[in-house]
């Protein structure tokens, strides 16, 4: 029963990259993203404290 082996085709573990050569016109640096997140958090804290 357990002796039968079924060979499945290799699929790369499900890691398929469709957009290898995709470049956007808008590029945001990671530092800018972190700054924007911190700014939103500060605004939320101020709104909560003053509101």
C-alpha positions in Angstrom: 0.0 0.0 0.0 2.6 2.6 1.1 5.1 1.4 -1.5 3.4 3.2 -4.4 5.1 6.6 -5.1 3.5 9.3 -7.1 5.8 11.7 -8.9 4.5 15.2 -9.0 6.0 17.9 -11.2 8.2 20.5 -9.4 6.5 23.8 -9.1 9.2 25.8 -7.2 7.3 25.5 -3.9 4.6 27.9 -5.0 7.0 30.9 -5.2 6.1 32.3 -8.6 7.2 35.8 -9.5 5.1 37.4 -12.2 6.5 40.9 -12.2 10.2 40.5 -12.3 10.7 43.4 -14.7 7.9 45.6 -13.4 8.9 49.2 -12.7 6.6 51.9 -11.5 6.9 55.6 -12.2 6.4 56.4 -8.6 9.1 55.2 -6.3 9.0 55.9 -2.6 12.0 55.2 -0.4 11.6 53.1 2.8 12.6 56.1 4.9 9.7 58.1 3.4 7.3 55.4 4.2 8.4 55.1 7.8 8.2 58.9 8.2 4.7 58.9 6.8 3.6 56.1 9.2 5.1 57.9 12.2 3.4 61.2 11.1 0.0 59.5 10.9 0.5 57.9 14.3 1.4 61.3 15.8 -1.7 62.9 14.2 -3.9 60.1 15.5 -2.5 60.6 19.0 -3.1 64.3 18.8 -6.6 63.9 17.6 -7.4 61.4 20.3 -5.8 63.5 23.0 -7.4 66.8 21.9 -10.7 65.4 20.6 
